[in-house]
Amino acid sequence: MPPFRRSLTALLQARFPLLFVETFEEQRVHAEIIAAATGLAVPRAVWHWSSTQGLCREGGLPERNTTEPAAMLGGVTRVQERSVFVLDDLHAFLGDGSRPADPQVVRALRDLVREFRGGESARTAIIVAPVLRIPPELEKDVTVLDFALPDEQSMRELLDSMIARNHDTVSIALGASGHDRLTKAALGLTLAEAENAFSLAMVNGNTLTEDDVEVVLTEKAQTIRKSGLLELIRTEVRLDDVGGLEVLKTWLGKRSDSWLAEAVAYGLPAPKGVLITGVPGCGKSLTAKAVAASWGLPLIRLDIGRMFAGLVGASEHNIRTALATAEACAPCVLWVDEIDKGFAGAGSAGDTGTSARVFGTFLTWMQEKDRPVFVVATANSIENLPPEFLRKGRFDEIFFVDLPSAAERETIWRLHLTQRLRGPAAGMTLSPKLIQDLAASSDGFSGAEIEQAVVTGLFDAYSGRRALIAADLFHAVENTVPLSSLHGAQITALREWAKLRAVSASGLEIPARDW
């Protein structure tokens, strides 16, 4: 029995009077409610209500004059048979932070709860809505029931049924691997969204192949992006494309495939995640992109700043929705960029309480999650983060990314020049002596500053419509004032913090250098 149906069955048997199910999938949750209600030892009748159709018994015609919610609820209390009442549009009358709840609807619901608790017949009302809205007067009367997005088995069954329905008109060239990839690509979507994505893949040339995974992922990116909270990032960057940071890359490499059944059988828990802090421009965000591509997992970016909406309770709802979507996409990598800015000051004297509640929800999820969602959080400054965020158990490890050493600068120069020297610009020979001289001249530069020096040199060469020469690169270095010169004191303070609390991503001793 599915987890939702099992929980609902128990609540119905216990005669809970009022439930609230937060979901966009009305059709799927209706099917689960009907299955639970009719599967009881003594089955219950199922009634549906919407603001357009009114109240009707399952399989029957709508009752007259039941579109108004307060009047409908009054009529529901007079139904004496064992029943489950599914109320689809009632959330629109329960307030949303900008407007109060309809007092008549709230009063009718409280009367309904009292009647259902004291009546002889077992009756339950279930509010089904895409957003959670519970007026304060009903907080002690309503029970919230989670309804998860479709799991892998549900997606597989949907894909199989669509293939069976369309095999006469669509050429199916999908092996076991392709079938598995298509199923996993749709995780995080509702069944309706997944059906649309699979349909689009099938009409794309009237064939269904493993290449159509890209079609499903594109549709998934659009769907995730509509929430404004999450974004599916497509990247081809690999860990080998990140210069330096060998200790961090080795640590990440050892955790590849750790979400597979083989790792579970070995006794390994799914890794929680990693916090990467350090000097800006030294590869933190690039590493987040690289680990997802190297592991072959989807990369989902969480924008903490957009969590904090203006309506009361909306921020908490946003974080719960975002984390539920990430879990539905598992296995995946959840990238929380610049987390220090999103949660800075949570719980401080100036905080109104919203950021503290959002932060608490995120912390609890980090601690308790059992789905393979690997969190990569990046931060430029950790001094404003609450201490409970940094304790062991939240993340598997905290890494400090420092300015690159001379050897790492050589690697970074070679990577960027190799990637960009093509076409007319490719006349320069990358000799070991040139790379060493460039690394020596760029002491104190971050990886981003080295990359920008290469780009600046290429612009100088392009303006003369000639090949890049070494003088262009050295000129770009000479005209760059690195961040380490402008903010040396902040970098020194960051290093002092990292000496006792973090692991060097490069494996080098963290220096205490005066800038």
C-alpha positions, 0 to 999 in steps of 0.5 A, a space after each residue: 500500500 502506498 505511504 499516503 494511502 496507508 496514512 490516510 486509512 489510519 486517519 479515517 479509521 481513527 475518525 479524524 474529522 478534518 484533514 488538509 492535503 497540500 498538492 497540485 495533483 487533484 486527480 491523483 489524490 482523488 484516486 488515492 482518497 477513493 481507494 482508501 475510503 472504499 478499502 476500509 473494512 466498512 467502506 465509506 461513500 465519497 463526496 466531491 465539492 468544487 466551487 464550479 460543480 457544487 457538491 456531488 456524491 461519487 458517480 452521482 449528479 451535483 446537489 442543487 445550490 451547493 456552490 457557496 462554501 458556507 451553505 455547502 458545509 452546513 449541508 454536509 453536516 446533515 449527511 448522516 451516512 459514513 462518508 468522506 467529503 473531498 473539498 477542492 477549492 475551499 482554500 480560496 476562502 481561508 485567507 492568504 496573508 493579504 486578506 482574512 479568511 471568510 468568517 462564515 466558512 471558518 465558523 462552518 468548518 468549526 461546526 463541521 468538526 464538532 458535528 463529526 466528532 460527536 456524531 455516530 457515523 464516521 465522517 471526514 472532510 478533506 481539503 485538497 489545495 495547492 497551497 497550505 492555508 489554515 486560519 488560526 481558529 482551525 489550527 487545533 482542528 485540522 490535520 495536515 497530510 503530506 502527499 509526495 510527488 510521484 516516485 520512480 515506480 509511478 513514473 515507470 508505470 506511467 511511461 509503460 502505459 503510454 508506450 503501450 497506448 502509442 506503440 502503433 503510431 510511435 517507433 519505440 527504440 528504447 532499451 532497458 538503460 534508456 527506459 531507466 534514464 527516461 523514468 529518472 529524468 521525469 522525477 520531480 514532476 507531477 504525473 500530468 507534467 510527466 505525461 506532457 513531457 513523455 508525449 512531447 518526446 514521442 511526437 518528436 519525430 514519432 520515435 522514442 529513443 534514449 536521446 529523448 531524455 534531453 526533451 524530458 529534461 528540458 521540460 523539467 527545467 521549465 517546470 522547476 523554473 516556474 516556481 521561481 525557487 529552483 533552477 535545473 542547471 545544465 553543465 558539462 564541466 567536469 572535476 578535471 576542468 577545475 584547477 587545483 583543489 586536489 583534496 576536495 576533488 579526491 574527496 568528491 571522487 570517493 563519493 561517486 555512485 554512493 547513492 546506488 543500491 550497491 553502496 546501500 548493500 555495502 552499509 554506506 549511508 547517502 552522503 549529506 553534502 559539503 560546505 565550501 567556503 573561502 576566497 571569492 573567485 577560487 572555484 567554489 561554484 565551479 566545483 558545485 557544477 563539476 560534481 553534478 556533471 562528473 557524477 551524472 546527476 541533475 544539478 538543482 540550484 536553490 535561490 535562498 533569497 527568493 524564499 522570503 516572500 512578502 505574505 505571512 507564512 509564504 516563506 515557510 511554504 516556499 522552503 518546504 515546497 523546494 525541498 520536497 521537489 529536490 527530494 522527488 528529483 533524487 538522486 540529485 545535487 542541490 546547489 545552495 550558492 552564497 548561503 551566507 547571504 541567504 541565512 545571514 542574521 537568522 535568529 539575530 535581534 533584528 530578525 522578525 522570525 521568518 528567516 529563523 523559521 526558514 533556517 530551522 526548516 532547512 537545518 532539520 531537513 539537512 539532519 533528517 533527510 533520507 533521500 540521496 540529495 547531496 547538498 553543495 553549499 558555497 559561502 564567501 563569508 561564514 562569520 554571519 552564519 549561525 554556529 549550529 549550521 556548522 556543527 558536524 552532522 549537518 555536512 559531511 565536511 567543510 572545505 576551505 578554498 584558498 588562493 591558488 598556490 604557484 603549482 595550482 596557478 600553473 594548472 589554471 593558466 594551462 586549463 584556460 589557455 588550452 580551452 580558449 586558444 583556437 582558430 586565429 588565436 591559436 598561434 602561441 606555444 604553451 611552453 612550460 617556461 611560459 606557464 611558469 612565468 605566468 604563474 609567478 607573475 600572478 601571485 595572489 590572483 584567484 582562478 577567476 582573475 586568471 581567467 579574466 586575464 586570459 580573456 583580456 589578452 584575447 581581446 587585445 589580440 582580437 582588436 589587432 586581428 592577430 594571434 595571441 602573444 605572451 605580451 598580451 597576457 603579461 600586460 593583462 596581469 600587470 593591469 589587474 589589481 587582485 582581490 587579495 590586494 584590496 581585501 587582504 585583511 578579510 582574507 587573513 581573518 577567513 584563513 584564521 577561522 578556517 585553520 581550526 574549523 575546515 579542511 584545506 581543499 588543496 591539501 596545503 597548510 593554510 598560511 597566516 599571511 599579512 597582505 
